[in-house]
């Protein structure tokens, strides 16, 4: 993925896929749990995190040349 990464855990009877996508001030995380035997119990959770400002007393990053 050009803007993030994903990994999966494949267990007997269930599969979980966790995905992170990044943009300038936003991180989106998705957790999908797939249960083939009980499709109604499968789920997907989306969490959006947005940067709202700089941390107090945070040192500015060094500029690369």
C-alpha positions as CSV (number, residue, x, y, z in Angstrom):
1,X,0.0,0.0,0.0
2,X,1.5,3.3,-0.9
3,X,-0.1,5.2,2.0
4,X,0.1,2.7,4.8
5,X,0.4,-0.9,5.7
6,X,-1.7,-3.9,6.6
7,X,-1.3,-7.3,8.2
8,X,-3.5,-10.3,8.8
9,X,-3.8,-13.1,11.3
10,X,-5.4,-16.2,10.0
11,X,-6.6,-18.5,12.8
12,X,-8.8,-21.5,12.6
13,X,-12.3,-20.3,12.0
14,X,-11.5,-16.6,11.8
15,X,-9.3,-14.1,10.0
16,X,-8.4,-10.6,11.3
17,X,-7.0,-7.9,9.0
18,X,-5.6,-4.7,10.4
19,X,-5.0,-1.8,8.0
20,X,-3.4,1.6,8.6
21,X,-3.6,4.4,6.1
22,X,-1.8,7.7,6.5
23,X,-2.2,11.2,5.1
24,X,-0.8,14.6,6.2
25,X,-2.9,15.1,9.3
26,X,-5.0,11.9,9.4
27,X,-4.6,8.2,10.3
28,X,-7.3,5.7,9.5
29,X,-7.2,2.3,11.1
30,X,-9.5,-0.6,10.1
31,X,-9.9,-3.8,12.0
32,X,-11.8,-6.4,10.1
33,X,-12.7,-9.8,11.7
34,X,-14.0,-12.3,9.2
35,X,-15.8,-15.5,10.5
36,X,-16.9,-17.6,7.5
37,X,-19.0,-20.0,9.5
38,X,-21.0,-17.2,11.2
39,X,-21.0,-14.2,8.8
40,X,-23.4,-12.2,11.0
41,X,-20.7,-12.3,13.7
42,X,-18.1,-10.8,11.4
43,X,-17.2,-7.1,12.0
44,X,-15.4,-4.1,10.8
45,X,-14.2,-1.2,13.0
46,X,-12.9,2.1,11.5
47,X,-11.0,4.5,13.7
48,X,-10.1,7.9,12.4
49,X,-7.4,9.9,14.2
50,X,-6.7,13.5,13.3
51,X,-3.8,15.7,14.3
52,X,-5.1,18.9,15.8
53,X,-1.9,20.7,16.8
54,X,1.7,20.4,17.9
55,X,2.6,19.0,21.3
56,X,3.7,21.7,23.8
57,X,7.5,21.9,24.2
58,X,8.1,19.7,21.1
59,X,11.5,20.2,19.5
60,X,11.3,20.9,15.8
61,X,12.8,18.1,13.6
62,X,16.3,18.7,12.2
63,X,16.2,19.7,8.5
64,X,17.9,17.2,6.1
65,X,20.2,18.6,3.6
